[in-house]
Amino acid sequence: MARPLRFRYSPQSWSDGRVKRDILQPLRSNIGAQEVSPWFKCGGDWQTHRFEMENGDVALFARNDGDAYWMGNTETPSALWKTDKFGWRNVPYHVSRWAQRELLATLHEADPWLADYPHLSWFFLPVFMSKDGRDSTRSFFREHAGGFPDAGRREATRFFEDVLRTGVLDEYRHVMSGKLGTSDHVDRVRMSAAMAEFIAAKILTDAGYDLVPEIEVTTGHSLDFRAENAETTALVEVTRPQPPGNRAAAGPVAAVRDTAETKTNGQLAEHGGGAVLFVDCSSFRDDAWAAVRGEQPDVRHRPAVVYRVRPSGHVEGYRKGAVPLELGDAMTLLD
């Protein structure tokens, strides 16, 4: 499975003839490539190329006297196989900006409705335009409302647009966008679990905390977030129970308990305690959440917060144990 889009770097000089010989001709022979005029100017001293394939793939190439950068959701020409890969923040600004403009325009031509959500389009561009995941990741928002039940695509996508508009996760774009995955099929359960981390980020940010994701701990695991303000620092791990209709559990309360127990007996047990467990029930429909809301079951880990978020932005939940985070500004607390 291909990973989110990154640049390949060639520390060599590339002439017009070499571009045609080592890039265009192999791609044309294998997958029917043609070189077309780039849609945007790059600036600086960069010469740019855009390649489009018969199967819908696209590739970009920027070069100057001694450096070249390749990015594409297609096969990589053999002349670039042994090159190093770099993220969007680690290549020259002109190249990164040009590639971003080219790919965003390509994305919005294929899925015009995403143009209404510029922050989400930009943030998830590395997976929306990836080789294997471009159809599944776009479909997850278009056909599955980003994992929200009983919601339309626009209200759900607007919610995540609002999350990403804050910019709190921009620095971690590559690792966080990659959580959505680049599989060639929609795995709603896994993708919804990935989006639970974005929901948790919104809750923590609304509560006034600064965030750092993917915190390595001494057990060799990574916990989802470190949340901190002037008074408090806490580690947070997020889990998302499947809706009762999608699992063997007898009902929503059992679903919450079983999912939390799996996390508690695994990753959190090895960590040795101290982390706050966030149990995100945003995949639950109204009746299922009502059962959890009424009983407020324990989740075999303390401290814990169990909550449900709607695309409108309404959040309600309850706490178990001495939660070291002040969340009253971010959710309606039921306890």
ZARO-643407 format. One record per residue (C-alpha): x, y, z; residue number from 1; residue in three letters. Coordinates in nm, 3 decimals, always signed. Layout:
N
PT        x        y        z    k    r
PT        X        Y        Z  NUM  ala
...
//
This chain:
335
PT        x        y        z    k    r
PT   +0.000   +0.000   +0.000    1  met
PT   +0.143   +0.337   -0.103    2  ala
PT   +0.201   +0.598   +0.164    3  arg
PT   +0.085   +0.960   +0.167    4  pro
PT   +0.247   +1.171   -0.103    5  leu
PT   +0.603   +1.286   -0.046    6  arg
PT   +0.872   +1.434   -0.268    7  phe
PT   +1.162   +1.240   -0.415    8  arg
PT   +1.484   +1.440   -0.435    9  tyr
PT   +1.746   +1.401   -0.707   10  ser
PT   +2.068   +1.598   -0.643   11  pro
PT   +2.155   +1.597   -1.012   12  gln
PT   +2.122   +1.810   -1.320   13  ser
PT   +1.831   +1.727   -1.550   14  trp
PT   +1.822   +1.853   -1.908   15  ser
PT   +1.513   +1.863   -2.129   16  asp
PT   +1.647   +1.557   -2.309   17  gly
PT   +1.700   +1.361   -1.990   18  arg
PT   +1.348   +1.441   -1.868   19  val
PT   +1.203   +1.304   -2.191   20  lys
PT   +1.432   +0.999   -2.197   21  arg
PT   +1.424   +0.894   -1.830   22  asp
PT   +1.078   +1.011   -1.722   23  ile
PT   +0.835   +1.072   -2.007   24  leu
PT   +0.927   +0.782   -2.234   25  gln
PT   +0.914   +0.506   -1.965   26  pro
PT   +0.582   +0.638   -1.834   27  leu
PT   +0.442   +0.670   -2.185   28  arg
PT   +0.538   +0.310   -2.265   29  ser
PT   +0.402   +0.167   -1.940   30  asn
PT   +0.087   +0.367   -1.865   31  ile
PT   +0.024   +0.605   -2.153   32  gly
PT   +0.172   +0.925   -2.008   33  ala
PT   +0.176   +1.259   -2.180   34  gln
PT   +0.346   +1.581   -2.076   35  glu
PT   +0.113   +1.879   -2.049   36  val
PT   +0.170   +2.240   -1.951   37  ser
PT   +0.170   +2.294   -1.575   38  pro
PT   -0.141   +2.474   -1.452   39  trp
PT   +0.057   +2.718   -1.235   40  phe
PT   +0.392   +2.895   -1.236   41  lys
PT   +0.652   +2.792   -0.981   42  cys
PT   +0.869   +3.100   -0.940   43  gly
PT   +1.235   +3.115   -0.856   44  gly
PT   +1.470   +2.946   -1.101   45  asp
PT   +1.268   +2.624   -1.124   46  trp
PT   +1.162   +2.460   -1.447   47  gln
PT   +0.849   +2.251   -1.405   48  thr
PT   +0.679   +1.958   -1.576   49  his
PT   +0.337   +1.798   -1.538   50  arg
PT   +0.266   +1.444   -1.655   51  phe
PT   -0.083   +1.299   -1.691   52  glu
PT   -0.156   +0.929   -1.740   53  met
PT   -0.441   +0.755   -1.916   54  glu
PT   -0.553   +0.597   -1.587   55  asn
PT   -0.592   +0.935   -1.414   56  gly
PT   -0.254   +0.941   -1.240   57  asp
PT   -0.063   +1.267   -1.229   58  val
PT   +0.302   +1.346   -1.159   59  ala
PT   +0.500   +1.667   -1.111   60  leu
PT   +0.869   +1.739   -1.163   61  phe
PT   +1.060   +2.056   -1.075   62  ala
PT   +1.428   +2.111   -1.156   63  arg
PT   +1.702   +2.372   -1.156   64  asn
PT   +2.073   +2.352   -1.234   65  asp
PT   +2.157   +2.095   -0.967   66  gly
PT   +1.843   +1.979   -0.789   67  asp
PT   +1.518   +1.811   -0.888   68  ala
PT   +1.201   +1.708   -0.706   69  tyr
PT   +0.945   +1.450   -0.816   70  trp
PT   +0.598   +1.389   -0.676   71  met
PT   +0.327   +1.168   -0.819   72  gly
PT   +0.048   +0.921   -0.747   73  asn
PT   +0.178   +0.695   -1.020   74  thr
PT   +0.468   +0.459   -1.077   75  glu
PT   +0.810   +0.609   -1.016   76  thr
PT   +1.049   +0.605   -1.314   77  pro
PT   +1.347   +0.381   -1.248   78  ser
PT   +1.587   +0.676   -1.275   79  ala
PT   +1.436   +0.803   -0.947   80  leu
PT   +1.405   +0.475   -0.757   81  trp
PT   +1.698   +0.524   -0.520   82  lys
PT   +1.629   +0.885   -0.435   83  thr
PT   +1.553   +1.008   -0.084   84  asp
PT   +1.202   +1.114   +0.016   85  lys
PT   +1.112   +1.440   +0.185   86  phe
PT   +0.797   +1.588   +0.339   87  gly
PT   +0.624   +1.905   +0.225   88  trp
PT   +0.802   +2.120   +0.483   89  arg
PT   +1.147   +1.991   +0.386   90  asn
PT   +1.167   +2.101   +0.023   91  val
PT   +1.218   +2.450   -0.122   92  pro
PT   +0.920   +2.677   -0.066   93  tyr
PT   +0.862   +2.749   -0.436   94  his
PT   +0.850   +2.376   -0.514   95  val
PT   +0.618   +2.291   -0.228   96  ser
PT   +0.381   +2.579   -0.305   97  arg
PT   +0.372   +2.493   -0.676   98  trp
PT   +0.304   +2.123   -0.618   99  ala
PT   +0.034   +2.210   -0.369  100  gln
PT   -0.142   +2.444   -0.612  101  arg
PT   -0.124   +2.189   -0.894  102  glu
PT   -0.262   +1.905   -0.683  103  leu
PT   -0.532   +2.107   -0.509  104  leu
PT   -0.662   +2.225   -0.846  105  ala
PT   -0.655   +1.866   -0.972  106  thr
PT   -0.842   +1.748   -0.662  107  leu
PT   -1.111   +2.013   -0.698  108  his
PT   -1.154   +1.942   -1.067  109  glu
PT   -1.224   +1.576   -0.984  110  ala
PT   -1.432   +1.648   -0.670  111  asp
PT   -1.563   +2.005   -0.701  112  pro
PT   -1.759   +1.987   -0.374  113  trp
PT   -1.433   +1.971   -0.176  114  leu
PT   -1.343   +2.321   -0.294  115  ala
PT   -1.587   +2.451   -0.030  116  asp
PT   -1.354   +2.308   +0.237  117  tyr
PT   -1.009   +2.456   +0.166  118  pro
PT   -0.846   +2.366   +0.498  119  his
PT   -0.961   +2.005   +0.487  120  leu
PT   -0.857   +1.981   +0.119  121  ser
PT   -0.511   +2.110   +0.201  122  trp
PT   -0.461   +1.906   +0.517  123  phe
PT   -0.561   +1.573   +0.363  124  phe
PT   -0.408   +1.645   +0.021  125  leu
PT   -0.129   +1.385   +0.075  126  pro
PT   -0.394   +1.110   +0.103  127  val
PT   -0.668   +1.263   -0.116  128  phe
PT   -0.417   +1.254   -0.403  129  met
PT   -0.228   +0.938   -0.303  130  ser
PT   -0.179   +0.646   -0.538  131  lys
PT   -0.400   +0.391   -0.360  132  asp
PT   -0.612   +0.601   -0.127  133  gly
PT   -0.741   +0.883   -0.341  134  arg
PT   -1.080   +0.723   -0.409  135  asp
PT   -1.139   +0.573   -0.065  136  ser
PT   -1.041   +0.879   +0.139  137  thr
PT   -1.258   +1.116   -0.063  138  arg
PT   -1.544   +0.866   -0.054  139  ser
PT   -1.519   +0.846   +0.325  140  phe
PT   -1.621   +1.210   +0.350  141  phe
PT   -1.852   +1.209   +0.049  142  arg
PT   -2.045   +0.886   +0.108  143  glu
PT   -1.988   +0.815   +0.478  144  his
PT   -2.000   +1.165   +0.631  145  ala
PT   -1.656   +1.132   +0.787  146  gly
PT   -1.784   +0.861   +1.021  147  gly
PT   -2.081   +1.048   +1.167  148  phe
PT   -2.412   +0.856   +1.165  149  pro
PT   -2.733   +1.028   +1.055  150  asp
PT   -2.541   +1.317   +0.903  151  ala
PT   -2.498   +1.461   +0.556  152  gly
PT   -2.162   +1.495   +0.393  153  arg
PT   -2.164   +1.873   +0.404  154  arg
PT   -2.241   +1.918   +0.774  155  glu
PT   -1.989   +1.648   +0.867  156  ala
PT   -1.718   +1.785   +0.641  157  thr
PT   -1.785   +2.136   +0.769  158  arg
PT   -1.720   +2.011   +1.122  159  phe
PT   -1.375   +1.883   +1.029  160  phe
PT   -1.310   +2.197   +0.825  161  glu
PT   -1.368   +2.395   +1.145  162  asp
PT   -1.133   +2.164   +1.336  163  val
PT   -0.854   +2.210   +1.084  164  leu
PT   -0.910   +2.583   +1.030  165  arg
PT   -0.757   +2.650   +1.372  166  thr
PT   -0.418   +2.534   +1.243  167  gly
PT   -0.330   +2.352   +1.566  168  val
PT   -0.241   +2.035   +1.373  169  leu
PT   -0.070   +2.199   +1.074  170  asp
PT   +0.277   +2.121   +1.202  171  glu
PT   +0.184   +1.753   +1.222  172  tyr
PT   +0.004   +1.735   +0.888  173  arg
PT   +0.194   +1.441   +0.743  174  his
PT   +0.155   +1.204   +1.038  175  val
PT   -0.203   +1.309   +1.114  176  met
PT   -0.333   +1.301   +0.755  177  ser
PT   -0.167   +0.963   +0.713  178  gly
PT   -0.387   +0.822   +0.988  179  lys
PT   -0.677   +0.827   +0.742  180  leu
PT   -0.478   +0.576   +0.540  181  gly
PT   -0.412   +0.508   +0.174  182  thr
PT   -0.605   +0.184   +0.136  183  ser
PT   -0.787   +0.130   -0.193  184  asp
PT   -1.116   +0.057   -0.012  185  his
PT   -1.322   +0.235   +0.252  186  val
PT   -1.277   +0.083   +0.597  187  asp
PT   -1.532   +0.293   +0.781  188  arg
PT   -1.447   +0.153   +1.125  189  val
PT   -1.074   +0.220   +1.094  190  arg
PT   -1.120   +0.556   +0.927  191  met
PT   -1.375   +0.667   +1.187  192  ser
PT   -1.129   +0.568   +1.459  193  ala
PT   -0.867   +0.786   +1.291  194  ala
PT   -1.104   +1.083   +1.281  195  met
PT   -1.172   +1.035   +1.653  196  ala
PT   -0.824   +1.179   +1.710  197  glu
PT   -0.923   +1.496   +1.524  198  phe
PT   -1.237   +1.519   +1.734  199  ile
PT   -1.028   +1.480   +2.050  200  ala
PT   -0.795   +1.752   +1.924  201  ala
PT   -1.092   +1.988   +1.889  202  lys
PT   -1.216   +1.910   +2.241  203  ile
PT   -0.873   +1.967   +2.395  204  leu
PT   -0.814   +2.284   +2.196  205  thr
PT   -1.157   +2.423   +2.285  206  asp
PT   -1.075   +2.349   +2.648  207  ala
PT   -0.764   +2.567   +2.622  208  gly
PT   -0.486   +2.310   +2.587  209  tyr
PT   -0.188   +2.306   +2.352  210  asp
PT   -0.134   +1.975   +2.175  211  leu
PT   +0.148   +1.755   +2.056  212  val
PT   +0.043   +1.428   +1.889  213  pro
PT   +0.214   +1.088   +1.887  214  glu
PT   +0.396   +1.098   +2.219  215  ile
PT   +0.647   +0.815   +2.260  216  glu
PT   +0.650   +0.657   +2.605  217  val
PT   +0.900   +0.429   +2.773  218  thr
PT   +0.718   +0.110   +2.673  219  thr
PT   +0.793   +0.180   +2.306  220  gly
PT   +0.432   +0.274   +2.235  221  his
PT   +0.301   +0.611   +2.131  222  ser
PT   +0.004   +0.776   +2.299  223  leu
PT   -0.217   +1.000   +2.090  224  asp
PT   -0.160   +1.341   +2.253  225  phe
PT   +0.015   +1.542   +2.515  226  arg
PT   -0.218   +1.821   +2.628  227  ala
PT   -0.077   +2.106   +2.832  228  glu
PT   -0.143   +2.454   +2.958  229  asn
PT   +0.022   +2.669   +3.224  230  ala
PT   -0.109   +2.448   +3.507  231  glu
PT   -0.139   +2.096   +3.366  232  thr
PT   +0.028   +1.842   +3.142  233  thr
PT   -0.154   +1.518   +3.062  234  ala
PT   -0.120   +1.229   +2.818  235  leu
PT   -0.434   +1.132   +2.629  236  val
PT   -0.521   +0.810   +2.445  237  glu
PT   -0.830   +0.796   +2.225  238  val
PT   -1.048   +0.496   +2.144  239  thr
PT   -1.372   +0.480   +1.945  240  arg
PT   -1.622   +0.199   +2.008  241  pro
PT   -1.798   +0.056   +1.707  242  gln
PT   -2.175   +0.112   +1.693  243  pro
PT   -2.360   -0.181   +1.857  244  pro
PT   -2.504   -0.296   +1.524  245  gly
PT   -2.152   -0.352   +1.389  246  asn
PT   -2.018   -0.573   +1.668  247  arg
PT   -2.097   -0.878   +1.874  248  ala
PT   -2.150   -0.682   +2.197  249  ala
PT   -2.502   -0.706   +2.336  250  ala
PT   -2.566   -0.333   +2.331  251  gly
PT   -2.415   +0.015   +2.345  252  pro
PT   -2.312   -0.005   +2.711  253  val
PT   -2.129   -0.332   +2.649  254  ala
PT   -1.972   -0.184   +2.336  255  ala
PT   -1.826   +0.102   +2.538  256  val
PT   -1.701   -0.129   +2.814  257  arg
PT   -1.549   -0.385   +2.577  258  asp
PT   -1.369   -0.133   +2.359  259  thr
PT   -1.228   +0.053   +2.656  260  ala
PT   -1.122   -0.274   +2.818  261  glu
PT   -0.929   -0.375   +2.504  262  thr
PT   -0.738   -0.048   +2.514  263  lys
PT   -0.689   -0.066   +2.892  264  thr
PT   -0.559   -0.424   +2.891  265  asn
PT   -0.327   -0.353   +2.602  266  gly
PT   -0.152   -0.027   +2.534  267  gln
PT   -0.250   +0.154   +2.853  268  leu
PT   -0.163   -0.142   +3.074  269  ala
PT   +0.186   -0.158   +2.926  270  glu
PT   +0.223   +0.216   +2.971  271  his
PT   +0.164   +0.166   +3.340  272  gly
PT   -0.115   +0.414   +3.399  273  gly
PT   -0.136   +0.790   +3.419  274  gly
PT   -0.288   +0.858   +3.078  275  ala
PT   -0.641   +0.990   +3.035  276  val
PT   -0.857   +0.761   +2.822  277  leu
PT   -1.092   +0.941   +2.582  278  phe
PT   -1.378   +0.714   +2.471  279  val
PT   -1.538   +0.871   +2.164  280  asp
PT   -1.894   +0.749   +2.102  281  cys
PT   -1.952   +0.976   +1.802  282  ser
PT   -2.029   +0.673   +1.584  283  ser
PT   -2.336   +0.596   +1.800  284  phe
PT   -2.684   +0.692   +1.684  285  arg
PT   -2.915   +0.881   +1.920  286  asp
PT   -3.076   +0.574   +2.080  287  asp
PT   -2.744   +0.401   +2.143  288  ala
PT   -2.591   +0.711   +2.298  289  trp
PT   -2.902   +0.763   +2.511  290  ala
PT   -2.841   +0.423   +2.672  291  ala
PT   -2.479   +0.511   +2.751  292  val
PT   -2.575   +0.858   +2.864  293  arg
PT   -2.834   +0.719   +3.103  294  gly
PT   -2.619   +0.449   +3.261  295  glu
PT   -2.279   +0.620   +3.241  296  gln
PT   -2.096   +0.288   +3.263  297  pro
PT   -1.750   +0.254   +3.408  298  asp
PT   -1.486   +0.175   +3.147  299  val
PT   -1.230   -0.015   +3.358  300  arg
PT   -0.979   +0.266   +3.333  301  his
PT   -0.944   +0.581   +3.534  302  arg
PT   -0.916   +0.863   +3.460  303  pro
PT   -1.147   +0.849   +3.159  304  ala
PT   -1.385   +1.071   +2.964  305  val
PT   -1.673   +0.919   +2.764  306  val
PT   -1.840   +1.154   +2.518  307  tyr
PT   -2.029   +1.196   +2.194  308  arg
PT   -1.986   +1.474   +1.938  309  val
PT   -2.234   +1.581   +1.672  310  arg
PT   -2.142   +1.764   +1.349  311  pro
PT   -2.318   +2.071   +1.490  312  ser
PT   -2.032   +2.094   +1.738  313  gly
PT   -2.239   +1.988   +2.041  314  his
PT   -2.039   +1.769   +2.279  315  val
PT   -2.162   +1.597   +2.590  316  glu
PT   -2.000   +1.338   +2.810  317  gly
PT   -1.911   +1.218   +3.156  318  tyr
PT   -1.593   +1.151   +3.354  319  arg
PT   -1.469   +0.859   +3.557  320  lys
PT   -1.194   +0.911   +3.811  321  gly
PT   -0.987   +1.222   +3.876  322  ala
PT   -0.950   +1.362   +3.524  323  val
PT   -0.666   +1.619   +3.533  324  pro
PT   -0.814   +1.819   +3.244  325  leu
PT   -1.067   +2.100   +3.275  326  glu
PT   -1.316   +2.026   +2.996  327  leu
PT   -1.616   +2.235   +3.096  328  gly
PT   -1.549   +2.492   +2.821  329  asp
PT   -1.547   +2.218   +2.555  330  ala
PT   -1.840   +1.994   +2.646  331  met
PT   -2.155   +1.960   +2.848  332  thr
PT   -2.056   +1.743   +3.145  333  leu
PT   -2.328   +1.499   +3.250  334  leu
PT   -2.171   +1.396   +3.579  335  asp
//
